[in-house]
C-alpha cells in the first residue's frame, strides 16, 4: 500500500461539507430518527454536487469529496458551496414544515448547521475494494482543520494552499458574497493559513417550503368502507399503518414498498405498493394528517387508480383502536353500478383481510414486548424537553 509520501501523489482538491452539531444531535435525541435525518441530508449534499466531485468516504457527519486534475476557480467553488448550503437548509425547512413526529430528533433537526473545509494538496489514491481511499499529509490537514477557532456556526474555510495554487483565486474578493476574513491554525504538522466566509448571508436564498395539494380529483364519493377493532393502542396502530415501508406487514398481497421519499412519515410521504412489480402497482402520497390524543385521520391518495383512502383511527380503550378504511373515487353512475355488482365484494374482502393481518401483527408485537420500528412519537417527550 502506498505511503503518505508516495511518488504517485497528485495535486487534488479536497472538499468536505460537515454537518455541525451532529454529535450532540445523535447523543441527545432518538438514535433511529437522527440517523434517518442525517442520511437524508447527506444524500441531499451528494445530489447537489455540480463540480464532478468524487466521494472517498462518508464519515458519519461529513462527506470527503475530492477532484483530481483541473484546478477549481473561486467562482465555481463558491457556487458549489452555495448550492449545497441552500439545498441542505431547504431540506431542513421542508422537513420541519411537513413533519409529524414529535420526538427530540425530529424537533431539533432544524438546529443543525453546515460548514465546509476546502483544501488542495498532493494526495495518493488507492482502491480498497470498490472504494477510493485517500492517503497523504494533506488529507490529515483537511481533517484537522475541521477543528478550528472560527467564531461562526456556518462558514466555508479555504486554505491558502488552494488560493496560492491557482491565479484565478484573486477573484474571491469579487465573487464572494462577502469579503473573506483571514485566519491561521497551529497543528502538529505546522501552521496552516486560510480565509473564511460566513454562510449566513446565503440564508435569504433558501426557498420557503411550498404547500402542495396532493389530492388528484375533487368531488369523489364513497364507494366502500372496511372497519375493525384492532387490539392495540392507537399509537401503535398509527405507527404501523402510517409507515410507508411496512405495508407488506399488514396489507394483503403486498410484497414490499419502493419509491419512498424518506424513512420517517410526514405530510407528503410517498410509496409504491409492490404487488405485481409493474405499472399497475399503486403509487400513494400520504397527506392531510389530523392528529389529536384519541383520534387520527389522514388520506392516502392513490395516483395510479385516481382514488383516495381515508384512514381513521379512534381510541376506544387503553388497548383498543377502531380502524376504518374508506375508499373515495370519482365514478359515473354506470361505472359505479358495475363496480358494486362485480368488484365491490372482492375489494371489501381485500381490506378486511388486511385489517385482520394488522390486528395479528400488532398483537404479536405486544406479546413479544416490542414496538414497531418506525417509532413515530405523537406527543413531545416531556422528559426529553425537561
C-alpha positions in Angstrom: 0.0 0.0 0.0 1.3 3.5 -0.8 2.7 5.6 2.0 1.6 9.2 2.5 4.8 10.4 0.7 4.3 8.1 -2.3 5.6 9.4 -5.6 2.2 8.6 -7.1 0.6 11.5 -5.2 -1.1 14.1 -7.4 -2.5 17.6 -6.8 -6.1 17.0 -5.6 -8.9 19.2 -4.4 -10.4 18.1 -1.1 -13.9 19.4 -0.4 -15.6 18.5 2.9 -19.1 19.5 3.8 -19.6 18.8 7.6 -22.9 18.8 9.4 -22.1 20.5 12.6 -24.0 19.7 15.8 -24.2 16.1 14.7 -22.6 14.5 17.8 -24.9 16.4 20.2 -27.8 15.7 17.9 -27.3 12.0 18.0 -26.4 11.6 21.7 -29.2 13.8 22.9 -32.1 12.6 20.7 -33.6 9.4 19.4 -30.8 7.5 17.5 -33.0 5.9 14.8 -34.7 9.1 13.6 -31.5 11.1 13.9 -29.8 8.6 11.6 -32.7 8.8 9.1 -32.5 12.6 9.1 -28.7 12.7 8.7 -28.8 10.2 5.9 -31.4 12.3 4.0 -29.2 15.4 4.5 -26.0 13.7 3.3 -27.9 12.4 0.2 -29.1 15.9 -0.4 -25.5 17.2 -0.4 -24.4 14.4 -2.7 -27.2 15.2 -5.1 -26.2 18.9 -5.1 -22.7 18.0 -6.5 -22.1 20.0 -9.7 -18.3 20.0 -9.7 -17.8 16.4 -10.7 -16.5 15.7 -7.2 -15.8 12.1 -6.3 -16.7 10.5 -3.0 -13.9 9.0 -1.0 -15.8 8.5 2.3 -18.9 9.3 4.2 -17.7 9.9 7.7 -20.9 9.9 9.8 -21.5 13.7 9.8 -19.3 14.6 6.8 -18.5 13.7 3.2 -14.9 13.6 1.9 -15.2 14.7 -1.7 -12.1 15.0 -3.9 -11.3 16.0 -7.5 -8.1 15.4 -9.4 -7.0 17.3 -12.5 -8.2 20.8 -13.3 -7.8 23.3 -10.5 -11.1 24.9 -9.4 -11.8 28.6 -9.7 -13.1 30.7 -6.9 -16.3 31.2 -8.7 -17.1 27.5 -9.3 -16.0 26.5 -5.8 -18.2 29.2 -4.1 -21.1 28.3 -6.4 -20.8 24.7 -5.3 -20.8 25.8 -1.6 -23.8 28.0 -2.2 -25.8 25.2 -3.9 -25.1 22.7 -1.2 -25.9 25.1 1.6 -29.2 26.1 0.0 -30.2 22.5 -0.7 -29.3 21.4 2.8 -31.4 24.1 4.5 -34.2 23.8 2.1 -34.4 20.1 3.0 -34.5 21.0 6.7 -37.2 23.7 6.2 -39.4 21.3 4.2 -38.9 18.6 6.8 -39.8 21.0 9.6 -43.0 22.2 7.8 -44.1 18.6 6.9 -43.1 16.6 9.9 -45.5 14.7 12.2 -43.2 13.1 14.7 -42.6 15.0 17.9 -39.5 13.1 19.1 -36.4 15.1 20.0 -34.5 14.2 16.8 -37.3 15.4 14.6 -38.0 18.5 16.6 -34.3 19.5 17.0 -33.2 18.8 13.4 -33.9 22.4 12.4 -30.9 23.4 14.6 -28.3 21.5 12.5 -25.7 23.6 10.7 -23.3 23.2 7.8 -19.7 24.1 7.3 -17.1 23.5 4.6 -13.4 22.7 4.6 -11.7 23.2 1.2 -8.1 22.3 0.7 -5.6 21.5 -2.1 -2.6 19.3 -1.9 -0.7 16.2 -3.1 -2.8 13.1 -2.5 -2.3 9.4 -3.2 -5.4 7.4 -4.1 -5.7 3.7 -3.6 -8.5 1.3 -4.3 -9.7 -0.6 -1.3 -12.2 -3.0 -2.8 -14.7 -0.7 -4.6 -13.8 2.5 -2.6 -11.2 5.1 -3.5 -9.2 5.7 -0.3 -7.2 8.9 0.0 -3.7 9.0 1.6 -1.3 11.8 2.4 -0.4 14.6 4.7 -2.9 16.9 3.1 -5.8 14.6 3.9 -4.7 14.9 7.6 -4.5 18.7 7.2 -8.1 18.9 5.9 -9.5 16.8 8.7 -7.6 18.7 11.4 -9.0 21.9 10.0 -12.4 20.8 10.9 -11.4 21.7 14.5 -10.6 25.4 14.4 -11.3 28.7 16.2 -13.6 30.3 13.7 -16.3 32.0 15.8 -19.2 31.1 13.4 -21.7 28.3 13.3 -21.7 28.1 9.5 -18.8 29.0 7.2 -16.6 27.9 4.3 -12.9 27.7 5.1 -10.5 27.7 2.2 -6.8 27.1 2.8 -4.1 29.3 1.3 -2.6 26.2 -0.3 -5.6 26.2 -2.7 -5.7 30.0 -3.1 -1.9 30.2 -3.9 -2.1 27.3 -6.4 -4.4 29.0 -8.8 -4.1 32.5 -10.1 -7.9 32.8 -10.6 -8.3 32.8 -6.8 -7.5 36.5 -6.8 -11.2 36.7 -7.9 -12.5 35.6 -4.5 -12.8 39.2 -3.4 -15.2 39.9 -6.3 -17.1 36.6 -6.5 -17.6 36.0 -2.8 -20.9 37.1 -1.2 -18.9 38.8 1.5 -15.3 39.9 1.9 -13.4 37.0 3.3 -11.7 37.0 6.7 -8.3 35.5 7.3 -7.1 33.2 10.0 -4.5 30.5 10.8 -4.2 27.5 13.0 -1.2 25.7 14.5 -1.2 21.9 14.3 1.4 19.2 15.0 2.5 19.4 11.3 2.9 23.2 11.3 0.9 26.3 10.8 -2.0 26.5 8.2 -3.2 29.8 6.9 -6.7 30.2 5.5 -9.5 32.5 4.6 -13.2 32.0 5.5 -16.6 33.4 4.6 -19.8 33.2 6.7 -22.7 31.3 5.2 -25.4 33.4 6.9 -25.7 35.9 4.0 -26.9 33.0 1.8 -29.9 32.4 4.1 -32.1 34.8 2.0 -31.7 32.4 -1.0 -33.2 29.4 0.8 -36.7 28.9 -0.6 -39.7 28.6 1.7 -41.5 25.2 1.6 -44.3 25.1 -0.8 -47.8 23.9 0.1 -48.7 21.0 -2.1 -52.2 19.8 -3.0 -51.8 16.0 -3.2 -55.5 15.1 -3.9 -55.8 14.2 -7.6 -59.5 14.9 -8.1 -62.3 16.8 -6.3 -65.9 15.6 -5.9 -65.0 12.0 -5.0 -67.7 9.9 -3.4 -67.5 6.9 -1.1 -67.5 3.5 -2.9 -66.7 1.2 0.0 -65.6 1.0 3.6 -64.0 -1.6 5.9 -63.7 -1.4 9.7 -62.3 -3.4 12.5 -61.3 -3.1 16.1 -57.5 -3.6 16.5 -56.4 -5.0 19.8 -53.6 -2.5 20.3 -53.1 1.1 21.5 -53.9 3.9 19.0 -50.2 5.0 18.9 -49.0 1.5 17.9 -51.7 1.2 15.2 -50.8 4.6 13.8 -47.1 3.7 13.8 -47.7 0.6 11.7 -50.4 1.8 9.3 -48.7 5.1 8.5 -45.3 3.5 7.9 -44.7 3.6 4.1 -42.0 0.9 4.5 -44.2 -1.6 6.3 -47.2 -2.1 4.0 -46.1 -5.7 3.4 -46.6 -6.4 7.1 -50.3 -5.9 7.0 -51.7 -5.1 3.6 -52.9 -8.2 1.7 -50.8 -9.3 -1.2 -48.3 -6.5 -0.9 -44.6 -7.7 -1.2 -42.9 -4.5 -0.2 -42.6 -0.8 -0.9 -40.4 1.4 -3.0 -40.3 5.0 -4.4 -40.4 6.4 -0.9 -39.1 9.9 -0.2 -37.9 9.4 3.3 -37.9 6.9 6.2 -39.9 9.0 8.6 -43.6 9.5 7.8 -44.6 13.1 7.1 -47.1 15.1 5.1 -46.2 14.2 1.6 -44.7 10.8 2.2 -44.7 8.7 -0.9 -44.6 5.0 -1.7 -45.5 2.4 -4.2 -47.0 -0.9 -3.0 -45.2 -3.7 -4.9 -47.8 -6.2 -5.9 -47.2 -7.2 -9.5 -44.0 -5.2 -9.9 -45.3 -3.4 -12.9 -47.1 -0.1 -13.8 -50.3 -1.4 -12.3 -48.9 -1.2 -8.8 -50.5 1.7 -6.9 -48.4 4.8 -6.1 -49.5 6.7 -3.0 -49.0 10.0 -1.2 -49.9 10.3 2.4 -51.2 13.8 3.4 -53.8 15.8 5.3 -52.9 14.4 8.8 -55.2 15.4 11.6 -53.8 14.2 14.9 -55.4 14.5 18.4 -55.0 12.4 21.5 -57.8 9.9 20.8 -58.5 10.5 17.1 -56.2 10.4 14.0 -57.2 10.6 10.4 -55.3 11.1 7.1 -55.6 10.5 3.4 -53.6 8.1 1.2 -54.0 9.3 -2.4 -53.7 6.5 -4.9 -52.3 8.3 -8.0 -52.3 5.1 -10.1 -56.0 4.5 -9.7 -57.1 8.1 -9.1 -58.6 7.3 -5.7 -58.4 8.3 -2.0 -58.3 6.1 1.0 -59.3 7.9 4.2 -57.7 6.2 7.2 -59.4 6.9 10.6 -58.1 5.6 13.9 -60.2 6.2 17.1 -59.1 5.2 20.6 -61.9 3.2 22.3 -59.9 1.8 25.2 -56.4 1.6 26.5 -55.5 -1.2 24.1 -58.4 -0.9 21.5 -58.4 1.1 18.4 -61.3 1.3 15.9 -59.8 1.4 12.5 -61.7 2.5 9.4 -60.6 2.5 5.8 -62.9 4.4 3.4 -62.3 4.5 -0.3 -63.3 7.5 -2.3 -63.4 7.6 -6.1 -64.9 9.6 -8.9 -67.3 7.2 -10.8 -70.1 8.0 -13.1 -73.4 6.2 -12.4 -72.8 3.3 -14.9 -69.3 2.6 -13.6 -70.4 2.8 -10.1 -73.2 0.3 -10.7 -70.7 -2.1 -12.5 -68.3 -1.7 -9.6 -71.0 -2.5 -7.0 -72.1 -5.6 -8.9 -68.8 -7.1 -10.0 -65.9 -5.7 -7.9 -67.0 -4.3 -4.6 -67.3 -7.6 -2.7 -63.7 -8.5 -3.7 -62.3 -5.2 -2.6 -64.1 -5.3 0.7 -62.7 -8.8 1.3 -59.2 -7.4 0.5 -59.4 -4.7 3.0 -61.0 -6.9 5.7 -58.2 -9.4 5.2 -55.7 -6.6 5.6 -57.2 -5.4 8.9 -57.1 -9.0 10.2 -53.4 -9.1 9.3 -52.9 -5.7 11.0 -54.6 -6.9 14.2 -52.4 -10.1 14.3 -49.2 -8.1 13.7 -50.0 -5.6 16.4 -50.9 -8.3 18.9 -47.8 -10.3 18.1 -45.6 -7.2 18.8 -47.3 -6.7 22.2 -46.9 -10.4 23.2 -43.1 -10.1 22.4 -42.9 -6.8 24.3 -41.8 -5.0 21.1 -42.6 -1.8 19.3 -42.9 -1.2 15.6 -39.6 0.1 14.2 -41.0 3.3 12.8 -41.2 4.9 16.2 -43.3 7.9 15.4 -43.9 10.0 18.6 -47.2 11.8 18.5 -46.6 14.0 21.6 -43.3 15.6 22.7 -41.4 13.6 25.3 -41.8 15.6 28.5 -38.6 14.0 30.0 -36.6 15.0 26.9 -37.9 18.5 26.9 -37.1 18.9 30.6 
